[in-house]
């Protein structure tokens, strides 16, 4: 018989052993779980595509921008400062002085949710936005495209990929190196899969009189139900785990759907008649964010993407993107032609630099890239029919543009809503590159080449002016036009040059008493050759620079438009309009961006001083200062900033153009009224311009600052 005490001891011993076994098993399980967790964290840490955590109390800690990976980002994270909206402007506070536990608000987040909407150019018809912002990751974004046109679908899908690429750059993620050609091939594949739309119908633009006045931000937040938790943690272990297991505690948005409707026009070639209007309307419900874009053309929808991109920003506190919870925008440009001219003859500019310029243009809604390819200094274009032009005229074999490269730039520009307008200047400004004619049995193609003293025979050295009585000259121009039209696509607008003809040059060779008539005949002959090159179709508009010839009755006003480069006060501005010409303003006293840097000649005195500030560019409204009536105002197609490059090469390109060229973008897109003083730029314009300049910097455009950084971070204190 077993003793009860022995049985009790045995039972206790068994329970003890069981407990020990369970404890060991639990420790093993916990150890395994901890090991797996550490492994997952390490894997996610080394592969995460967001910034590594930084602690706010370490103001002097190195920011991610100092690492090689982020060396291209020129805007450092300001961990010691936080901002609050007070009186429609952001006020700066040192973060150590705020209430403990209060979240740091970056300057950009405050700026986008405080006061007037921060878009450039400002929308024209209707704008309404919420002050509430939502956090998300660009990985949540998807496109739903509704269009019956295969060609539009193909190009818009590629444009959307480029939009996503910019967002990756803004969110500071690793950028996959994908070429334009790769994106285009993807777009061709996407075009085969139609029927991905949401069935939304495009709605006509509308807006009452009050909408057309200066838009004021108004509250739409009450429509968004529920409150959002406070979120102040940086990316750390908890956030990595939440991402890994799909809890998504950081983001306010689970899906970000961009619904795009393009139903009216299929044309993929920008013209003066293209409808560039668009509408944006957003909705947020149950963690789903929907953007509805409606436009009548690809180009309108492309502008909507540019606007949407400006409504998205990177919050360096949360290391996520943000956008406004509610947006309503109805927008359309005031002027059809919004141009930028770059001279690539005085100095050569790489394709990368040209593409970078065009990309920046698209953000400012400039739509015409006027490519002044050749001049008397060099002829960098390699013609398929006449390669001798570049062989004799280019600075080197490496400083040239092939037909394929021009086509590549044109395709690049189209995806960004920009048209390429090539110009082979003629008959003047045509020297080097044209001197091989006699050796090839074509006679003298150009006269006065490199003739001295140059001031007698041309406006700028070296001299050179095409031979108006050699038919081979016209044949070469015809082939050049044919090649360029083939590369840049069908167009209703072409530029023939035609500026600064020197009659003294021709007088040495011809006994004609009417040398101006000889000049007139040359321009009419080149126009006839352009028609042949364009499949015997007259372009709707043939542009020439303003000159002594445009003040005569030589050129038919029904076909020619005049790009006016002289001063805005000159009488020719009125005469050209009175004579019935359509005009594009490029006034030297406002929109010449090479002015103000002295002169490269012996005296060093500036040829067109002073420097044209962005305020000069912005304030210039010649149609108002000239008090044009409605009829004459309709003859103003738009305007263009010009950058001649005697003293500019690739090293100065970005800061000579930006953000000054963007000032023209708003002037020609929105043309805001001068409510109080046409000579003063309002404070809100400074704020929006400063933010736009920061966006350009963020995207790799080395734009010059508009004032000290203190003024940028303390709106209203300096102006």
C-alpha positions in Angstrom: 0.0 0.0 0.0 1.4 3.4 -1.1 1.7 6.0 1.6 -0.5 9.1 1.0 2.5 11.4 1.7 4.6 9.6 -0.9 1.8 9.9 -3.4 1.5 13.6 -2.7 5.3 14.1 -3.1 5.3 12.2 -6.3 2.4 14.2 -7.7 4.2 17.5 -6.8 7.4 16.3 -8.4 5.5 15.4 -11.6 3.9 18.8 -11.7 7.2 20.5 -11.1 8.8 18.6 -14.0 5.9 19.5 -16.3 6.3 23.1 -15.3 10.0 23.0 -16.0 9.4 21.4 -19.3 6.8 24.0 -20.3 9.1 26.8 -19.2 12.0 25.4 -21.3 9.6 25.0 -24.3 8.3 28.5 -23.8 11.8 29.9 -23.6 12.8 28.1 -26.7 9.7 29.3 -28.5 10.3 32.9 -27.4 13.9 32.6 -28.4 13.0 31.3 -31.8 10.4 34.0 -32.2 12.8 36.7 -31.1 15.4 35.3 -33.5 12.9 35.4 -36.4 11.8 38.9 -35.5 15.4 40.2 -35.4 16.1 38.5 -38.7 13.0 40.1 -40.3 13.9 43.5 -38.8 17.4 43.2 -40.2 16.2 42.2 -43.6 13.6 45.0 -43.7 16.1 47.5 -42.3 18.7 46.9 -45.0 16.1 46.7 -47.7 13.7 49.4 -46.7 13.3 52.2 -49.2 12.6 54.9 -46.8 15.0 57.1 -44.8 16.7 55.6 -41.7 15.3 57.0 -38.4 16.7 60.2 -36.9 16.0 61.5 -33.5 14.6 65.0 -33.0 16.8 65.8 -29.9 19.9 65.4 -32.0 19.9 68.7 -33.9 23.5 68.3 -35.1 23.1 64.7 -36.3 24.0 64.1 -39.9 21.0 64.3 -42.2 20.4 61.7 -44.9 21.3 64.3 -47.5 24.9 64.1 -46.4 25.2 60.4 -47.4 26.2 59.5 -50.9 22.8 58.0 -51.6 21.1 61.4 -51.0 23.8 63.8 -52.3 21.4 65.0 -55.0 18.9 66.3 -52.5 19.9 69.8 -51.7 17.2 70.6 -49.1 18.3 69.4 -45.7 15.9 68.2 -43.1 15.4 70.8 -40.3 14.8 68.7 -37.3 15.2 71.6 -34.8 12.3 73.6 -36.2 8.6 73.2 -36.2 5.9 75.4 -37.8 2.4 76.5 -36.9 -0.2 78.2 -39.1 -1.1 81.6 -37.7 -3.0 84.3 -39.8 -2.6 82.3 -43.0 1.2 82.1 -42.7 3.6 79.7 -41.2 5.4 80.7 -38.0 8.6 79.1 -37.0 9.4 77.7 -33.5 12.4 75.9 -32.1 11.2 72.4 -31.5 12.8 72.2 -28.0 10.5 75.0 -26.9 7.2 73.4 -27.8 5.0 71.3 -25.5 6.5 67.9 -24.8 4.9 65.2 -27.0 3.7 67.7 -29.6 4.5 66.6 -33.1 7.0 68.5 -35.2 5.4 70.0 -38.4 7.9 70.5 -41.3 7.8 73.7 -43.2 6.4 72.2 -46.4 3.5 70.5 -44.6 2.6 73.8 -42.9 2.9 75.7 -46.2 0.6 73.3 -48.0 -2.1 73.5 -45.4 -1.9 77.2 -44.4 -3.3 80.1 -46.4 -3.6 80.4 -50.1 -3.1 77.2 -52.2 0.5 76.7 -53.1 0.4 75.9 -56.8 2.4 77.3 -59.6 1.0 78.5 -61.9 -2.1 79.4 -60.0 -5.3 77.7 -61.5 -7.5 80.1 -63.5 -11.1 79.2 -63.0 -11.9 77.5 -59.7 -9.9 76.3 -56.8 -11.0 74.8 -53.5 -8.9 72.7 -51.1 -9.0 71.4 -47.6 -6.5 72.2 -44.9 -6.4 68.5 -43.8 -3.6 66.4 -45.2 -3.3 62.6 -45.5 -0.2 60.4 -45.3 0.4 57.7 -47.9 3.1 55.9 -49.8 3.5 56.1 -53.5 3.3 52.4 -53.6 -0.4 52.8 -53.0 -1.0 54.7 -56.3 -2.7 53.1 -59.2 -4.1 54.4 -62.5 -7.5 53.8 -64.0 -7.6 55.3 -67.5 -10.7 55.7 -69.5 -10.2 56.7 -73.2 -11.3 55.3 -76.5 -8.1 56.3 -78.2 -5.2 53.8 -78.3 -2.6 56.4 -79.0 -3.7 58.5 -76.1 -3.7 55.5 -73.8 -0.2 54.5 -74.8 1.3 58.0 -74.2 -0.6 58.7 -71.1 0.5 55.5 -69.4 4.1 56.4 -70.1 3.5 59.9 -68.8 2.0 58.4 -65.6 5.1 56.3 -65.2 7.2 59.4 -65.4 4.9 61.0 -62.8 5.5 58.1 -60.5 9.2 58.3 -61.1 9.1 62.0 -59.9 7.2 60.9 -56.8 9.8 58.3 -56.0 12.4 61.1 -56.3 10.3 63.3 -54.0 9.7 60.5 -51.5 13.5 59.9 -51.6 13.2 56.3 -52.6 15.8 54.3 -54.6 15.2 55.3 -58.2 15.2 52.5 -60.7 17.3 53.4 -63.8 14.7 53.1 -66.6 15.2 54.8 -69.9 12.6 56.6 -71.8 12.8 53.8 -74.4 11.9 51.3 -71.7 9.0 53.3 -70.5 7.8 53.7 -74.1 8.0 50.0 -74.7 5.9 49.5 -71.6 3.5 52.0 -72.8 3.2 50.2 -76.1 2.4 47.0 -74.2 -0.2 48.9 -72.1 -1.9 50.2 -75.2 -2.8 46.7 -76.1 -4.9 46.3 -73.0 -7.8 48.7 -73.4 -10.9 48.9 -71.3 -9.3 49.8 -68.0 -11.5 52.8 -67.4 -14.0 53.6 -64.7 -16.6 54.8 -67.1 -16.6 58.4 -65.8 -17.7 61.0 -68.3 -15.8 64.2 -68.9 -17.7 67.3 -67.6 -17.6 70.7 -69.2 -15.6 73.4 -67.4 -17.7 75.9 -65.5 -17.4 78.5 -62.8 -19.2 81.6 -61.7 -17.8 85.1 -61.6 -16.6 84.9 -58.0 -14.7 81.6 -58.8 -12.7 83.5 -61.4 -11.4 86.0 -58.8 -8.5 85.2 -56.5 -9.3 81.8 -55.0 -9.4 81.5 -51.2 -8.8 78.3 -49.4 -12.0 77.2 -47.7 -12.7 74.4 -45.3 -14.0 71.1 -46.7 -12.7 69.1 -43.7 -16.2 68.6 -42.2 -17.0 66.3 -45.1 -14.3 63.9 -44.0 -15.8 61.8 -41.1 -13.8 60.5 -38.2 -10.7 61.7 -36.6 -7.2 60.7 -37.4 -4.7 59.6 -34.7 -1.7 61.7 -33.9 1.3 60.4 -35.7 4.7 61.6 -34.7 7.0 58.6 -34.8 9.8 58.2 -37.2 10.3 55.1 -39.2 11.5 52.6 -36.7 11.1 49.0 -35.6 7.3 49.3 -34.9 6.6 50.9 -38.3 8.7 48.4 -40.1 6.7 45.6 -38.4 3.5 47.3 -39.2 4.4 47.5 -42.8 5.7 43.9 -42.8 2.4 42.5 -41.4 0.1 44.8 -43.4 -1.3 46.9 -40.5 -0.3 50.1 -42.2 -0.6 52.1 -39.0 1.4 55.0 -40.4 -0.6 55.8 -43.5 -4.1 57.3 -43.7 -4.6 55.9 -47.2 -4.8 52.2 -48.2 -5.4 52.9 -51.9 -4.7 56.0 -54.0 -6.5 55.7 -57.3 -6.1 58.2 -60.1 -9.1 58.0 -62.5 -8.4 59.8 -65.8 -11.0 60.4 -68.4 -10.0 61.6 -71.9 -12.9 61.3 -74.3 -13.0 64.2 -76.8 -9.8 64.4 -78.9 -7.2 61.8 -80.0 -4.6 64.2 -81.4 -1.1 63.7 -80.0 0.4 66.7 -81.7 0.1 70.0 -79.8 -1.2 72.9 -81.9 -2.5 76.4 -81.3 -6.0 75.0 -81.2 -5.3 72.3 -78.6 -7.6 72.3 -75.6 -5.3 72.2 -72.6 -8.0 72.6 -69.9 -8.6 70.0 -67.2 -10.5 69.4 -64.0 -9.4 67.6 -60.8 -11.7 66.4 -58.0 -10.7 64.2 -55.1 -12.6 62.2 -52.6 -11.5 60.4 -49.4 -13.6 57.7 -47.7 -12.8 54.7 -45.6 -9.0 55.0 -46.2 -9.5 55.1 -49.9 -8.4 58.2 -51.8 -9.7 58.8 -55.3 -8.5 61.5 -57.8 -10.8 62.2 -60.7 -9.1 63.9 -63.7 -11.2 64.9 -66.7 -9.7 66.5 -69.8 -10.6 66.8 -73.5 -7.0 66.0 -74.7 -3.9 64.2 -73.6 -2.2 67.6 -73.1 -4.9 68.8 -70.6 -4.6 65.5 -68.7 -0.8 65.9 -68.7 -1.1 69.4 -67.1 -3.4 67.8 -64.5 -0.7 65.4 -63.6 1.7 68.4 -63.1 -0.8 70.0 -60.8 -1.4 66.8 -58.9 2.3 66.4 -58.4 2.4 69.8 -56.8 -0.4 68.7 -54.4 1.8 65.9 -53.1 4.8 66.6 -50.9 7.3 64.7 -48.8 6.9 65.0 -45.0 10.3 64.4 -43.5 8.8 63.9 -40.1 6.9 60.9 -41.1 9.1 60.0 -44.1 5.9 59.6 -46.2 4.1 61.5 -48.8 1.2 63.8 -48.0 -1.7 65.2 -50.0 -4.7 67.3 -49.3 -7.9 65.4 -48.3 -10.1 67.4 -50.6 -9.3 69.2 -53.8 -11.5 70.8 -56.5 -9.6 72.5 -59.5 -11.0 73.8 -62.8 -8.1 75.1 -64.9 -7.4 76.4 -68.4 -4.6 78.6 -69.8 -5.1 82.2 -70.8 -2.6 82.1 -73.7 -2.0 79.3 -76.2 1.7 79.9 -76.8 3.9 79.7 -73.7 7.5 79.4 -74.8 11.1 79.1 -73.9 14.0 79.6 -76.4 17.4 78.1 -76.0 20.3 78.9 -78.3 22.5 75.8 -78.8 24.9 77.4 -81.3 27.0 79.8 -79.3 27.6 77.0 -76.8 26.7 73.3 -77.1 24.2 71.8 -74.6 24.0 68.1 -74.0 20.7 66.2 -74.6 20.6 65.6 -70.8 20.6 69.4 -70.2 18.0 70.0 -72.9 15.8 67.3 -71.5 16.2 68.7 -68.0 15.1 72.0 -69.2 12.0 70.6 -70.9 11.1 68.6 -67.8 11.2 71.8 -65.8 9.1 73.5 -68.4 6.3 70.9 -68.0 6.2 71.7 -64.2 5.6 75.4 -65.0 3.1 74.6 -67.8 5.3 76.1 -70.5 4.4 74.3 -73.7 6.8 75.4 -76.5 10.5 74.7 -76.6 12.0 76.9 -79.3 15.2 75.3 -80.2 17.5 77.8 -81.9 19.8 75.0 -83.2 22.2 76.9 -85.5 23.8 80.3 -85.9 26.9 81.8 -87.5 29.2 80.5 -84.7 28.4 76.8 -85.2 26.1 74.4 -87.1 25.7 71.4 -84.7 22.9 69.6 -86.5 24.0 66.6 -88.5 21.8 66.5 -91.6 21.2 63.2 -93.3 21.1 64.9 -96.7 23.9 67.4 -96.1 26.3 66.2 -93.3 28.8 68.7 -94.6 27.0 71.4 -92.7 28.0 69.9 -89.4 31.3 68.6 -90.6 32.4 72.1 -91.5 30.3 74.0 -88.9 30.2 72.0 -85.6 32.7 72.8 -82.8 33.6 69.1 -82.7 32.3 65.6 -83.5 31.0 65.4 -80.0 29.1 68.7 -80.0 26.4 67.7 -82.5 22.8 66.7 -82.7 21.7 63.8 -85.0 18.2 63.5 -86.5 17.6 60.5 -84.2 18.6 62.6 -81.1 16.2 65.4 -82.2 13.4 62.9 -82.6 14.3 61.5 -79.1 14.0 65.0 -77.6 10.7 65.6 -79.4 9.3 62.3 -78.0 10.6 63.2 -74.5 8.9 66.6 -74.8 5.6 65.3 -76.0 5.2 63.0 -73.0 5.5 66.2 -70.9 3.1 68.3 -72.9 5.8 70.3 -74.7 6.2 70.9 -78.4 9.6 71.2 -80.0 10.0 74.1 -82.5 13.3 73.9 -84.3 14.8 77.0 -86.0 17.5 77.1 -88.6 18.1 80.8 -88.7 18.2 82.3 -92.2 19.2 84.2 -94.1 21.4 86.0 -91.6 23.3 84.3 -88.8 24.5 81.6 -91.2 28.2 81.5 -91.5 30.3 78.5 -90.3 29.0 75.3 -91.8 28.0 76.9 -95.1 31.4 77.4 -96.7 31.8 74.0 -98.4 29.6 74.8 -101.5 32.3 75.6 -104.1 34.2 72.4 -103.2 31.1 70.3 -103.9 30.0 72.2 -107.1 27.1 74.0 -105.4 28.5 77.5 -105.6 28.6 80.0 -102.8 25.9 79.0 -100.3 26.7 81.8 -97.9 28.4 85.2 -98.3 30.5 87.4 -96.0 31.6 84.4 -93.9 34.0 85.5 -91.2 34.4 88.9 -92.9 36.1 91.7 -91.1 35.6 94.3 -89.7 32.6 92.3 -88.6 30.6 95.3 -87.4 30.2 96.4 -91.0 28.6 93.2 -92.2 26.7 91.5 -89.4 25.3 92.1 -85.9 27.7 89.8 -84.2 30.9 87.9 -85.1 31.5 85.8 -87.0 29.6 87.1 -90.0 27.7 85.0 -92.6 24.6 85.5 -94.6 23.0 83.0 -97.1 23.2 83.7 -100.8 19.7 84.7 -101.9 20.5 84.1 -105.6 21.8 80.5 -105.3 19.0 78.0 -105.8 21.1 75.3 -104.0 20.7 77.4 -100.8 16.9 77.0 -101.0 17.2 73.3 -101.8 19.4 72.7 -98.7 16.9 74.6 -96.5 14.0 72.6 -98.0 15.8 69.3 -97.0 16.6 70.6 -93.6 13.0 71.6 -93.0 11.8 68.2 -94.2 14.2 66.4 -91.9 13.2 68.5 -88.9 9.5 68.2 -89.5 9.9 64.4 -89.8 11.7 64.3 -86.4 9.4 66.7 -84.5 6.1 65.6 -86.0 3.2 67.4 -87.7 2.9 71.0 -86.7 0.8 74.1 -87.4 3.7 76.4 -86.3 7.2 76.6 -87.7 10.0 79.2 -87.2 12.0 80.5 -90.2 14.3 82.9 -88.3 14.7 86.0 -90.4 16.4 88.4 -88.0 19.2 90.9 -88.3 19.8 90.8 -92.0 22.7 93.1 -93.0 22.1 94.6 -96.4 25.7 95.9 -96.6 26.8 92.2 -96.9 24.7 91.6 -99.9 25.5 95.0 -101.5 29.1 93.8 -102.1 27.8 91.0 -104.4 24.6 92.3 -106.0 23.8 95.4 -107.9 20.1 95.3 -106.9 18.9 98.7 -105.9 16.1 97.2 -103.8 18.1 95.0 -101.4 15.1 94.9 -99.0 13.1 93.5 -101.8 15.8 90.8 -102.2 15.3 90.0 -98.5 11.6 89.8 -99.0 12.0 87.4 -101.9 14.3 85.2 -99.8 11.7 84.8 -97.1 8.9 84.1 -99.5 11.0 81.5 -101.3 11.9 79.8 -98.0 8.2 79.7 -97.1 7.5 78.0 -100.4 10.2 75.5 -99.7 8.8 74.9 -96.2 5.4 74.0 -97.8 7.1 71.5 -100.1 8.9 70.0 -97.1 5.6 69.8 -95.3 3.9 67.6 -97.9 2.7 70.6 -99.8 0.7 71.8 -96.8 1.2 75.3 -95.6 1.7 75.4 -91.8 -1.0 77.5 -90.3 1.5 79.9 -88.7 5.1 80.6 -90.0 7.0 82.7 -87.5 9.8 85.1 -88.0 11.7 87.5 -85.7 10.7 91.1 -85.8 12.9 93.2 -88.1 12.9 95.9 -90.7 11.2 93.5 -93.1 8.2 92.9 -90.8 7.5 96.6 -90.9 6.9 96.4 -94.6 4.0 94.9 -96.6 6.2 92.0 -97.8 5.0 89.1 -95.6 1.4 88.0 -95.8 -0.3 88.5 -92.4 -2.5 85.5 -93.0 0.4 83.1 -92.8 3.1 84.9 -90.8 3.4 85.6 -87.1 6.0 87.9 -85.7 8.1 87.2 -82.6 8.8 90.6 -81.2 12.2 90.8 -79.6 12.6 94.6 -79.4 11.7 96.8 -76.4 8.1 96.8 -75.2 8.0 100.6 -75.7 8.9 100.5 -79.4 6.3 101.6 -81.9 6.7 98.3 -83.9 4.5 96.6 -81.2 1.5 98.7 -82.2 2.3 98.7 -85.9 2.5 94.9 -86.2 -0.9 94.6 -84.5 -2.4 97.3 -86.6 -1.1 95.6 -89.7 -2.9 92.5 -88.7 -0.1 90.2 -87.6 -0.4 87.7 -84.9 2.5 88.3 -82.4 4.5 86.5 -79.8 6.1 88.8 -77.3 9.7 88.2 -76.3 10.6 91.8 -75.3 14.3 92.3 -74.6 13.5 94.6 -71.6 11.6 91.9 -69.8 11.9 88.4 -71.2 15.6 88.1 -72.4 17.2 86.0 -69.6 20.8 86.5 -70.8 20.8 90.2 -70.0 22.6 91.8 -67.1 25.9 89.9 -67.1 28.1 92.4 -68.8 29.4 92.0 -72.3 32.1 89.8 -73.8 33.4 92.5 -76.0 36.3 94.9 -75.3 34.4 97.4 -73.2 32.7 94.8 -71.1 29.6 97.0 -71.0 26.3 95.2 -71.0 24.5 94.9 -74.2 21.1 94.7 -72.5 21.5 95.5 -68.8 20.2 95.3 -66.2 19.5 91.8 -65.0 15.9 90.7 -65.6 14.7 89.4 -62.2 11.8 87.0 -61.9 9.8 89.9 -60.7 10.5 91.7 -64.0 9.4 88.7 -65.9 6.3 88.2 -63.8 5.1 91.8 -63.8 5.5 92.3 -67.6 2.0 92.4 -69.1 2.4 94.1 -72.4 -1.2 93.5 -73.5 -2.3 95.6 -70.5 0.3 98.3 -70.6 -0.4 98.8 -74.3 -4.2 99.0 -73.4 -5.1 96.6 -76.2 -8.7 96.2 -77.2 -10.3 92.7 -77.5 -9.5 92.5 -81.2 -5.8 93.3 -80.9 -5.5 91.1 -77.7 -6.7 88.1 -79.7 -3.7 88.6 -82.0 -1.3 88.0 -79.1 -0.7 84.2 -79.3 1.4 84.4 -76.2 5.0 85.0 -75.2 8.5 83.4 -74.9 11.5 83.9 -72.7 14.8 83.7 -74.6 18.2 82.6 -73.5 21.0 83.5 -75.9 24.2 81.8 -74.9 27.2 83.9 -75.8 28.1 83.8 -72.1 26.2 80.7 -71.0 27.2 77.1 -71.1 25.8 74.0 -69.4 27.3 75.0 -66.1 25.0 78.1 -65.8 22.0 76.8 -67.7 19.7 75.9 -64.8 20.2 79.0 -62.7 19.9 81.3 -65.7 16.5 79.8 -66.6 15.0 78.9 -63.3 12.9 80.0 -61.6 12.7 83.1 -63.9 11.2 81.1 -66.8 8.5 79.8 -64.4 7.5 83.4 -63.7 6.5 83.5 -67.4 4.6 80.3 -66.9 2.2 81.8 -64.5 2.0 85.1 -66.4 0.9 83.3 -69.6 -1.2 80.5 -68.0 -3.0 82.5 -65.3 -2.2 86.2 -66.1 -3.3 87.3 -62.6 -4.7 90.8 -62.3 -2.7 93.6 -60.9 -5.3 94.4 -58.2 -3.4 97.2 -56.5 -0.1 98.0 -58.2 1.1 96.6 -61.5 4.7 97.2 -60.4 4.5 95.3 -57.1 4.5 91.5 -56.7 2.1 90.4 -53.9 3.4 88.5 -50.9 1.5 85.3 -51.7 3.2 85.1 -55.1 6.6 85.2 -53.3 5.5 82.3 -51.1 4.3 80.2 -54.1 7.4 81.0 -56.2 9.7 80.1 -53.3 7.9 76.7 -52.8 8.0 76.0 -56.6 11.7 76.8 -56.6 12.2 74.3 -53.8 10.2 71.7 -55.8 12.6 72.2 -58.8 15.6 71.8 -56.5 14.0 68.6 -55.2 13.7 67.3 -58.7 17.3 68.0 -59.6 16.9 71.5 -61.3 19.6 73.8 -59.9 17.3 76.9 -59.8 18.7 80.1 -58.3 17.2 81.3 -54.9 14.8 84.2 -55.0 15.8 85.6 -51.5 17.7 84.4 -48.4 16.6 81.1 -46.9 15.5 82.9 -43.8 12.8 84.8 -45.9 11.7 81.5 -47.4 11.2 79.9 -44.0 9.6 83.0 -42.4 6.9 84.1 -44.9 5.9 87.7 -44.8 8.8 88.9 -42.7 11.0 90.1 -45.6 8.5 91.4 -48.2 
